Amino acid sequence: MTPLLATLYQILQMLLVLALAPLLTGWVRLVKARLVGRRGPSMLQPYRDLLRLLRKEVVLARNASWLFRSVPYMMFTAIWLAAGLVPVFTTQLALAPTADLIALIALLGSARFFLALAGMDTGTSFGGIGSSREMMIAALAEPAMLMIVFSVAILVRSTSLAEIADFMLSGAVGLRISLALALIALVMVAIAENARIPIDNPATHLELTMVHEAMVLEYSGRHLALVEAASMLKMLLYMALIACVFAPWGMATAGSGVAAALGGMVVFVAKLAIGGTLLALFETSIAKMRVFRVGEFLGGALLLSLLGAIFLYVSRGV
């Protein structure tokens, strides 16, 4: 593949994830509404919400520093770049050599760190509560995420997402309990990282339960639009990561033509629709748990990922 075509694929992917992220959020909201017997908003409502916020004036607290104003831009850029690194329709991307799972975790961790700082910057009680809870979740989710990475790396001998997708598509994997455990752990981490039920409810503003909403409560206008867009991109990123590592079927590989890449886009949209439907089904069938039980939930994810890594380590005789 020529470098020009790889660059075009990379630009197309960056634009694709940016365009599909609000649509995925709208799809999840619509399916959840239909499951509980409501008509629900249009799938295009997240686009309208972002445009409305972009047109509004920014209101800043008197004691807000430069960090509070800069975090939305840094957070959006980091998560957008991370979403662009995950192969969604082809493995032949210009940034494929840098598309590493460790780098992905670093980008997500940086975005979380700066958002937590912004939540504490204005000195409000809500921001402090949200930031402390976010750091508690991160302290439990990141080790589980790293163990998932190690589980896959033991099998593939690489942490490159493009190489992982190619290996999974090669048919040499077979059915492995260790990968099933890693998949369940990754789903649990994705739920926690995206502040979804049962960890958090993004549709409420109850001070006793909210995590993500507490940190961004002081944002408005274009700053809030960037934070909300970053959250939508983050949910798409985790769905794309699950699809890339554990279900890369339909993705164009080396030697495939443009038609295969276009087909990969269609398959990716179908995967997002299925993932959004499963997420809506899960959230409507379970209640939100207490904050103090989050440790048990993420501890289970860490245990599953650790067991998966141990099983792969033993089976390969490393």
NUTORVEX-894479 format. One record per residue (C-alpha): x, y, z. Coordinates in steps of 0.5 Angstrom, whole numbers. Layout:
east X north Y up Z $
...
***
This chain:
east 0 north 0 up 0 $
east 3 north 7 up -2 $
east 4 north 12 up 4 $
east -1 north 17 up 0 $
east -7 north 12 up 1 $
east -5 north 10 up 8 $
east -5 north 17 up 10 $
east -12 north 18 up 6 $
east -15 north 12 up 10 $
east -12 north 15 up 17 $
east -15 north 22 up 15 $
east -22 north 18 up 13 $
east -22 north 15 up 20 $
east -21 north 21 up 24 $
east -27 north 24 up 21 $
east -31 north 18 up 21 $
east -30 north 17 up 28 $
east -32 north 24 up 30 $
east -38 north 24 up 25 $
east -41 north 17 up 28 $
east -39 north 19 up 36 $
east -46 north 23 up 37 $
east -50 north 18 up 32 $
east -48 north 12 up 37 $
east -50 north 16 up 43 $
east -56 north 18 up 40 $
east -57 north 11 up 38 $
east -56 north 8 up 45 $
east -61 north 14 up 48 $
east -66 north 12 up 43 $
east -66 north 4 up 44 $
east -66 north 5 up 51 $
east -72 north 10 up 51 $
east -76 north 5 up 46 $
east -74 north -1 up 51 $
east -78 north 3 up 57 $
east -84 north 4 up 53 $
east -82 north 12 up 51 $
east -82 north 15 up 44 $
east -75 north 18 up 45 $
east -71 north 23 up 42 $
east -68 north 23 up 35 $
east -62 north 20 up 34 $
east -59 north 26 up 31 $
east -61 north 30 up 38 $
east -53 north 30 up 40 $
east -51 north 33 up 34 $
east -56 north 39 up 35 $
east -54 north 39 up 43 $
east -47 north 40 up 41 $
east -49 north 46 up 36 $
east -53 north 49 up 41 $
east -47 north 49 up 46 $
east -42 north 52 up 41 $
east -47 north 58 up 40 $
east -48 north 59 up 47 $
east -43 north 64 up 51 $
east -38 north 61 up 55 $
east -39 north 63 up 63 $
east -33 north 62 up 67 $
east -32 north 62 up 75 $
east -28 north 68 up 77 $
east -23 north 64 up 80 $
east -22 north 59 up 74 $
east -15 north 59 up 72 $
east -12 north 58 up 65 $
east -12 north 50 up 66 $
east -20 north 50 up 67 $
east -20 north 54 up 60 $
east -15 north 49 up 57 $
east -17 north 42 up 59 $
east -23 north 42 up 54 $
east -19 north 43 up 48 $
east -13 north 38 up 51 $
east -18 north 33 up 53 $
east -22 north 33 up 46 $
east -15 north 32 up 42 $
east -13 north 27 up 47 $
east -19 north 22 up 46 $
east -20 north 24 up 39 $
east -13 north 22 up 37 $
east -14 north 16 up 41 $
east -20 north 14 up 37 $
east -16 north 15 up 31 $
east -11 north 10 up 33 $
east -16 north 4 up 34 $
east -16 north 1 up 27 $
east -24 north 1 up 25 $
east -24 north -1 up 18 $
east -17 north -2 up 16 $
east -11 north -4 up 19 $
east -7 north 0 up 14 $
east -7 north 7 up 17 $
east -1 north 12 up 17 $
east -1 north 12 up 24 $
east -1 north 4 up 25 $
east 6 north 4 up 27 $
east 4 north 8 up 33 $
east -2 north 5 up 35 $
east 0 north 1 up 41 $
east -5 north -1 up 47 $
east 0 north 2 up 52 $
east 0 north 9 up 48 $
east -8 north 8 up 48 $
east -8 north 8 up 55 $
east -3 north 13 up 56 $
east -7 north 18 up 52 $
east -14 north 16 up 56 $
east -10 north 17 up 63 $
east -8 north 24 up 61 $
east -15 north 26 up 59 $
east -18 north 23 up 65 $
east -12 north 27 up 69 $
east -13 north 34 up 66 $
east -21 north 33 up 67 $
east -20 north 31 up 74 $
east -15 north 37 up 75 $
east -21 north 42 up 72 $
east -26 north 39 up 77 $
east -22 north 41 up 83 $
east -20 north 48 up 80 $
east -26 north 52 up 81 $
east -26 north 50 up 88 $
east -33 north 47 up 88 $
east -35 north 41 up 93 $
east -38 north 38 up 87 $
east -32 north 38 up 83 $
east -28 north 36 up 88 $
east -33 north 30 up 90 $
east -33 north 28 up 82 $
east -25 north 28 up 81 $
east -24 north 24 up 88 $
east -29 north 19 up 85 $
east -26 north 19 up 78 $
east -19 north 18 up 81 $
east -22 north 12 up 85 $
east -25 north 9 up 79 $
east -18 north 10 up 75 $
east -14 north 7 up 80 $
east -18 north 0 up 80 $
east -19 north 1 up 72 $
east -12 north 2 up 70 $
east -9 north -4 up 73 $
east -15 north -8 up 70 $
east -14 north -5 up 63 $
east -6 north -6 up 63 $
east -7 north -14 up 65 $
east -12 north -14 up 59 $
east -6 north -11 up 55 $
east -1 north -16 up 57 $
east -6 north -22 up 56 $
east -7 north -20 up 49 $
east 1 north -19 up 48 $
east 2 north -26 up 51 $
east -2 north -29 up 45 $
east 0 north -24 up 40 $
east 7 north -22 up 42 $
east 6 north -15 up 40 $
east 2 north -9 up 43 $
east 1 north -6 up 36 $
east -7 north -6 up 35 $
east -6 north -7 up 27 $
east -2 north -13 up 29 $
east -7 north -16 up 34 $
east -12 north -15 up 29 $
east -9 north -18 up 23 $
east -7 north -24 up 28 $
east -14 north -25 up 30 $
east -16 north -25 up 23 $
east -11 north -30 up 21 $
east -15 north -36 up 24 $
east -10 north -38 up 28 $
east -13 north -36 up 35 $
east -19 north -41 up 36 $
east -23 north -41 up 42 $
east -20 north -39 up 48 $
east -22 north -38 up 55 $
east -17 north -33 up 57 $
east -19 north -29 up 51 $
east -26 north -29 up 54 $
east -24 north -27 up 60 $
east -20 north -21 up 58 $
east -26 north -19 up 53 $
east -31 north -19 up 59 $
east -26 north -15 up 63 $
east -25 north -10 up 58 $
east -33 north -9 up 57 $
east -33 north -8 up 65 $
east -27 north -3 up 64 $
east -31 north 0 up 59 $
east -37 north 1 up 63 $
east -33 north 4 up 68 $
east -29 north 9 up 64 $
east -35 north 11 up 60 $
east -39 north 13 up 67 $
east -45 north 8 up 65 $
east -50 north 4 up 69 $
east -49 north 1 up 74 $
east -42 north 5 up 75 $
east -46 north 12 up 74 $
east -52 north 15 up 70 $
east -50 north 20 up 65 $
east -57 north 22 up 65 $
east -58 north 25 up 72 $
east -55 north 30 up 76 $
east -56 north 27 up 83 $
east -50 north 30 up 88 $
east -50 north 23 up 91 $
east -48 north 19 up 85 $
east -46 north 23 up 79 $
east -38 north 22 up 78 $
east -37 north 25 up 71 $
east -42 north 30 up 71 $
east -40 north 33 up 78 $
east -33 north 35 up 74 $
east -36 north 38 up 68 $
east -42 north 42 up 72 $
east -38 north 49 up 72 $
east -37 north 48 up 64 $
east -41 north 52 up 59 $
east -42 north 54 up 52 $
east -36 north 51 up 47 $
east -32 north 48 up 53 $
east -38 north 44 up 55 $
east -39 north 42 up 48 $
east -32 north 40 up 47 $
east -32 north 36 up 54 $
east -39 north 32 up 51 $
east -36 north 31 up 44 $
east -30 north 28 up 48 $
east -35 north 23 up 52 $
east -38 north 21 up 46 $
east -32 north 19 up 42 $
east -29 north 16 up 48 $
east -35 north 11 up 48 $
east -34 north 10 up 41 $
east -27 north 9 up 42 $
east -28 north 3 up 47 $
east -33 north 0 up 42 $
east -28 north 0 up 37 $
east -23 north -3 up 41 $
east -27 north -9 up 43 $
east -29 north -10 up 36 $
east -21 north -9 up 33 $
east -18 north -14 up 39 $
east -24 north -19 up 39 $
east -28 north -18 up 33 $
east -24 north -15 up 27 $
east -28 north -19 up 22 $
east -30 north -15 up 16 $
east -24 north -11 up 17 $
east -19 north -9 up 11 $
east -12 north -12 up 11 $
east -6 north -12 up 8 $
east -7 north -13 up 0 $
east -14 north -11 up 0 $
east -17 north -6 up -4 $
east -21 north 0 up -4 $
east -27 north -4 up -4 $
east -25 north -8 up 2 $
east -24 north -1 up 6 $
east -31 north 1 up 4 $
east -34 north -5 up 6 $
east -30 north -5 up 13 $
east -34 north 2 up 14 $
east -40 north -1 up 13 $
east -39 north -7 up 18 $
east -36 north -2 up 23 $
east -42 north 2 up 23 $
east -46 north -5 up 24 $
east -42 north -7 up 30 $
east -43 north 0 up 33 $
east -51 north -1 up 32 $
east -50 north -8 up 35 $
east -46 north -5 up 41 $
east -50 north 0 up 42 $
east -56 north -4 up 42 $
east -53 north -9 up 47 $
east -51 north -3 up 52 $
east -58 north 0 up 52 $
east -61 north -7 up 54 $
east -56 north -8 up 59 $
east -57 north -1 up 62 $
east -65 north -2 up 62 $
east -64 north -9 up 66 $
east -59 north -7 up 71 $
east -60 north -2 up 77 $
east -54 north 3 up 79 $
east -50 north 1 up 84 $
east -47 north 4 up 90 $
east -41 north 8 up 90 $
east -38 north 4 up 95 $
east -39 north -2 up 91 $
east -35 north 0 up 85 $
east -29 north -3 up 88 $
east -32 north -10 up 88 $
east -34 north -9 up 80 $
east -27 north -7 up 78 $
east -24 north -12 up 82 $
east -28 north -17 up 79 $
east -25 north -14 up 72 $
east -18 north -14 up 75 $
east -19 north -21 up 77 $
east -22 north -24 up 70 $
east -16 north -20 up 66 $
east -11 north -23 up 71 $
east -14 north -30 up 70 $
east -14 north -29 up 63 $
east -6 north -27 up 63 $
east -4 north -33 up 67 $
east -8 north -38 up 63 $
east -5 north -36 up 57 $
east 2 north -35 up 60 $
east 1 north -43 up 62 $
east -2 north -45 up 56 $
east 4 north -42 up 52 $
east 9 north -45 up 56 $
east 13 north -38 up 57 $
***
